[in-house]
C-alpha cells in the first residue's frame, strides 16, 4: 500500500459531528431502552435444554404459564432444537431449586424429555457484586490508562485517548441497547478487551505524532498529525483486518454462548479503528497540543539507544 | 555487524521454543473415561483387593483399557463412557460406604512427559460439564450460635462455682447475668476474668447485674473459624459424593466456591452440600402434660417438639448427645426391614449416653432430627433471606437396657433419607448454615460442543490470518506466521505449566491473541517498508524498522496489558480465564513477534548482500 495523503485532521469536524450524533443516539437509547442485563447482573435463573426435534415454544410457554411460571421467557437458542428459559428471582419459592421445578413442569407436556444443557442461577447478592465489580473494572482501567498515557506522553494525549475510548464503549453499548442484545459477564469482559484494543490503536498513532513532532520542526501541528495518521494508516487497517478475521471465525463458528462476546469485539474493533483515526488525534488538537508539550528528548533518546 | 544475533540469543529463542513444545504437547493427547476407587478410611486398598476388583470388572463383560493401581488408588480406564458408567454402577453397589467411587477423565499423557512435569491444561466446567456452586456462609448465624454456646457455658460455670444467680438471658446482643445477691459480684468478675476473657464486660446501674458481650475480636475469630470449618465439612461431603477432582475454595470473606466436574445430579449435590442436618438425643418429659404445653405453658426444664405425624411431645431441655459427638454413621435396615442409621459415638458421648441410660431404663428417649434450610425469597420485591430450623422428633423408643458407644436409630422415611443422614453425620456438621447464591451447571454434551466449536473457530481463524499475512507480506509474512504459531505454543505451554483452567472465554482469549499478536509484526514490517521507501538499504531498513517499531510496540502493548490486568483483578471464574490468556498472549507475543521473527530474518538476510526484500 502506498502512503496515502488523506486530510483526516482537516475534515475533523465531519467526524466529530458524526460521532457526536452517534453518541447522542447511543446515550438516548441507553437512557430510554437501557441494556438488557443478563442474569449475571440481575440475578435469576437460566435454563438451556435441548430436544431431538424442533421444540414447540408455544406449548412450553403455556405449560410454564399453567405451572405458575408466568414470568418465564422462552426462546430458541441458536437452533430450533435448543431452548432457553429465563426466570426472574421468584417470589415465595426457594430460588435454588427453581430449576428442578421448571424442568419437572416442562417434561410433563412434551413427548420427549428435555436434556439439560446448562443451568445458571445467580442470587441477588452475587448479581449486585458482579455488577459492582464490573463497574469498578471499567473505572479502574480508565483511570489506569489515563495515568499511564499521561506519564508516557502528555495529559492532552491521555485525555484524547480516553475520550476516544469512552466513545467506542458508549457507541458499542448503544448498539447493544438498540439491538436488544443481552449484556452478561462475558460481554463485559469483551468490552474491557475492546478498551485495550482501541487504545492500542490510538497509542500507535500518538507514538508517531510524538516522533514527528521531534523530527519535523517546521510543520504545523495539524500537518504533523495528518502525516502521522496517514503513514500509520496501512498498519491500522492491516491489524484491524487480522483481528476481524479471527473474530468473524469466532462469530460464525464459536457457537451461541460466545456470540455476543464476538459481536462486542467486532463492533469495538470497527469503532476503535475509526476513533483512533478520526477522534483521538483531533481531540488532542482541540485540547491545544503542540510540539512544545513533547520536547523532552534527552531521556527518550537514551532509551531508544538501548533497544535491540 | 547488522542483522546478526549472537549465539546466546539464537539459543535462547530455540530453547524457549523447545520447552514450549514439550509443555504444550500433553494437550494433544485426549482423556480416557475412567472410574476411580479410593478408600475413605485410613487403611488403603490392598493389592489383593485391587486384583479382585479387576477380575470382577472383567467378569461383568466390560473391556478395561487399562487398570492402574497406585498408592492405594485404583484407576480403571475405558474406551467409552457406556462402559465407564456400567462399571461405576457395579462398583458403587459392591464397595459400600468405606470407599469413594468416582467418575473421572484420566489424561492419556505418556509417562515420559509426565516425568517432566508436563500435564495438560485443566478443562473448565463449561468444557467438561459439571456443576459450580457459590455458597454463602451465614455469618450472623455463626455469631448467634456462639452466643448461645457462651450462654450455656456461663450457666455451667456459675453452677460449678456455686454462685447463685437469678437469670442468664440473651438480650440485644448482650448476655445479662442477674445474681441472687450483689455480694457475689466481685467473685463473678474474677471468674469472668479467668475463664471468659473473650467477653467484654459492662457493669450497669443495677448492682446485681453484669452484662456481657462477645468481643469484636472474638466475633471475627468465630466467623473465620465458621468458614474454615465449613470448608472442611464441605470437603468431606464432596468426598462422600464421589467426585474425582473437586475444587473447594474460599472466595472473599464469607463465600465458598465448590466445583464438581462431571456431576449431573445437581439436586442431590445441593441437598448434600446445603443442608445442616444433625441428630440430638433427649429424654422425654413424662411428668408434665403436653396439652398444657401446647396452650403455651411449657415447663421450665422442657421444650415442646412435634413428631412427624404432627403430635406434640415434651422433651427434656438437656441434650444427652449431639451430632458432633457422632464419629461414624452408616445406613442399613433394622430387623423389621425399616431404614435405619447405625451410630457410633466418641468417648465423651458414649460416657454421657451410658450415664443417662443407666438411670433411665424403662423411660422413653427421643431422637430429634434437626435441619437448617436457608433460601432467598422475594417478598414484595424485597430480597429476604429466609432461614428455617426444622426440628422433628423422628423416633421415640423406650430404653431397654444400658448402651453407650454403638446403637441404632430408626424412624426415617426412606432408605435414601437414611443414606443421606448417615453421610451428613459422617462428614460432620456445618459450623454455620450456608446458602447457595450462585449455581452453574453445564451438561456434558454442551461441554463437548463448546470444545468442538472453540477448536473449529480457532483453526479457521488461525488459517485465515496465516493466509492473509503470507499473501500480503510474502516471505516476511511467512516468518510472522512462524512466530504466530510459536506464540500459540508458548501460551498453551504456560497455561499448562500454571495448570490453569481452560474455559470457553479462555479459548476466545487465545483466538483473540492470534489476531492481535501479529500486530507487532505488522508494525515492524510497515516500518521496514517505510524505511525502504525512504531510500534505506534493505539491511538497514530491517535494522531501523525493528528499532523504531520497538518503542511503539512497548507502549501500545503495555496499555493493553494494563486493561488485561484490571480484567484479571475484577473478573471472576471464566472471565479470569480470559484475562489470563490475554495477559500471557500479550507478553509472549512481544517475545515471539520481535525476537523470534528477528532471528529467522537474520538467518535469511543477515550477513550478506541483499538487493531486495520479499515484503
Interface residues (C-beta under 8 A of the other chain):
Chain A: X3 X48 X50 X89 X90 X91 X92 X93 X94 X95 X96 X97 X99 X100 X115 X116 X117 X118 X119 X120 X121 X122 X123 X124 X125 X126 X130 X133 X134 X136 X137 X140 X141 X144 X145 X148 X149 X152 X185 X186 X188 X189 X192 X193 X195 X196 X197 X199 X200 X201 X203 X204 X207 X208 X211 X231 X232 X234 X235 X238 X239 X241 X242 X243 X244 X245 X246 X247 X248 X249 X250 X252 X253 X254 X255 X257 X258 X261 X262 X265 X303 X304 X307 X308
Chain B: X126 X134 X136 X266 X267 X270 X274 X375 X376 X377 X378 X379 X383 X435 X436 X437 X438 X439 X440 X441 X442 X443 X445 X446 X449 X450 X453 X454 X456 X457 X458 X460 X461 X462 X464 X465 X468 X469 X472 X504 X505 X508 X511 X512 X514 X515 X516 X518 X519 X522 X523 X526 X530 X533 X546 X547 X548 X550 X551 X552 X555 X556 X557 X558 X559 X560 X561 X562 X563 X564 X566 X567 X569 X570 X571 X572 X573 X574 X575 X578 X579 X582 X594 X595 X598
